[in-house]
Amino acid sequence: MAGDARVQVSIYGNDYRVRGEADPEYIRGLAAYVDRTMKEIAAGSRQVSPLRIAILAAFNIADELHRERAGRTISPAAEEKAARLLRLFDDDAVAAGGGD
């Protein structure tokens, strides 16, 4: 069920509304992955700032993406879709005061 739906997600104890064309379950899955990555970093780190934990999670996820890209090519359409989702998430996070 793709469309321009708003999906409520929770990442590291914060709730966000994400708007996107992707299936809501896919968006929830992405949010769960980010949440899980942040919690793993927090459990193994002395970093207490959610912003620092988010930055470390972003680096880890970016590293995974770059390693995956080295193994195969991602279509420009998939990259654009991911970029659009990130822009929408960033807009909602700023509006919700989700920045640290």
C-alpha positions in Angstrom: 0.0 0.0 0.0 2.3 2.8 -1.2 1.1 6.4 -1.1 1.9 9.6 0.6 1.1 8.3 4.1 2.2 9.6 7.5 3.6 7.0 9.7 4.2 7.3 13.4 7.6 5.8 14.4 9.7 5.7 17.6 13.5 6.1 17.5 15.5 6.1 20.7 12.6 7.1 22.8 11.4 9.9 20.5 8.3 9.8 18.4 8.3 11.1 14.9 5.7 11.3 12.1 7.3 10.4 8.8 5.7 11.1 5.5 6.7 9.1 2.5 5.7 7.2 -0.6 7.1 3.9 0.7 4.9 1.3 2.3 4.3 2.2 6.0 5.7 -1.2 7.1 8.9 -0.4 5.2 9.2 2.9 7.0 8.6 1.3 10.3 11.2 -1.2 9.5 13.8 1.5 8.7 12.9 3.3 12.0 13.3 0.0 13.9 16.7 -0.5 12.3 17.9 3.0 13.3 16.4 2.5 16.8 18.2 -0.8 17.2 21.5 0.6 15.9 21.3 3.5 18.4 20.5 1.2 21.3 23.4 -1.1 20.4 25.8 1.9 20.3 24.5 3.3 23.6 24.9 -0.1 25.3 28.5 -0.3 24.2 29.6 3.3 24.7 30.0 5.8 27.4 28.4 8.4 25.2 25.3 9.7 26.9 24.3 12.4 24.4 21.5 11.2 22.1 22.9 13.5 19.4 26.3 11.8 19.6 24.8 8.4 19.6 22.7 9.4 16.5 25.8 10.6 14.7 27.7 7.4 15.5 24.7 5.4 14.3 24.6 7.4 11.1 28.3 6.7 10.5 27.7 3.0 11.1 24.7 2.9 8.7 26.6 4.9 6.1 29.5 2.5 6.4 27.1 -0.4 5.8 25.7 1.4 2.8 29.1 2.1 1.3 30.3 -1.4 1.8 27.1 -2.7 0.2 27.5 -0.2 -2.7 31.1 -1.5 -3.2 29.6 -5.0 -3.7 26.8 -4.0 -6.1 25.3 -1.0 -7.8 22.2 0.7 -6.3 19.8 2.1 -8.9 19.4 5.9 -9.1 15.7 5.5 -8.4 16.4 3.8 -5.1 18.9 6.4 -4.1 16.4 9.2 -4.9 13.7 7.5 -2.9 16.0 7.1 0.1 17.1 10.8 -0.2 13.4 11.9 -0.4 12.6 9.9 2.7 15.5 11.4 4.6 14.5 14.9 3.6 10.9 14.3 4.8 12.2 12.8 8.0 14.6 15.7 8.6 11.7 18.2 8.0 9.5 16.4 10.5 12.3 16.0 13.1 13.1 19.7 13.0 9.4 20.6 13.3 8.9 18.2 16.2 12.0 19.5 18.0 13.8 16.2 17.5 17.2 17.8 17.0 19.6 17.9 20.0 
